[in-house]
Amino acid sequence: MSREDVTPGRFARFVKWVPRADGWEPEYLRGRVLAKTDGEWIVEVLGEEKRVEKAVWSVYR
């Protein structure tokens, strides 16, 4: 699946891996995509706008 496969106006889920003391753990984010640029998605999460970096996060299906 392409990292670009997110349509503005629709809900999407994202995942990134975070290091922990005992290994790696996924962190998830779900929100409505407002826009996308070359380097990030702009996502509304619980009424707050967040910048989701494409180099750090992946689209999660």
Summary of the structure (lengths in Angstrom):
residues: 61
radius of gyration: 11.8
end to end distance: 8.9
largest distance: 37.5
contacts: 141
relative contact order: 0.31
helix: 0%
strand: 62%
